[in-house]
Amino acid sequence: VELVESGGGLVQAGGSLRLSCATSGLTFSINAMGWYRRAPGKQRELVARIISGGGHTNYADSVKGRFTISRDNAKNTMSLQMNSLKPEDTAVYYCNVLAGIFDYWGQGTQVTVSS
């Protein structure tokens, strides 16, 4: 199983980025897909998650109204549209997939927001 993130980079505060996660090799049905991040010196935290079988989403309070998670069920891909970015959004962002009893992670993509 492989998860590959893309779309990270350097952006000024107030700008936007779109992260994508492409999956391959999954053999179990996906229960949920999500984005997590780890900022320097901090623990990894959930940013946004989308649950299969209904598309329910949940977001960290810090990103509500600014970030939008979406998923292409046919392609098993996921995106995170990030608007109104703030310096505190700077982190490595990780794609996560829960499939069957398994928990998969991507290698991470760096997002840096300058003030």
C-alpha positions, 0 to 999 in steps of 0.5 A: 500500500502506498500513499503519496502526498503532493501540493505542499510548499511555501505560501504567504499568510492569507494564501491558499494551497491544495494538498492531494493524496493518491493511494495505491495497493489498497485491498480493503474497503476504506473506512476513513481518510484524513489529514494530520499535521505535525508542527515543529515541537508539537504532537501530531494532530488531526486536521480533517477527516472524511468518513466513508458511507456517508461522507461525514467530515470533521475538522480541527477547530483551528481550521474550520471555515478555512480548510475543506477535505474532499474525496474521490471515491472512484479513484481513492484519492483525497484532497485538502483545500487550504485557504486563508493560511496562517503561519501557525498552519506551518507543519508537515501534513500527512495523509492517513487511510483507515482500511479494514483493520489497517492504518496507513500513512503517507510520507508527509508534505511540508507546508510553510506559511510565511508572515 
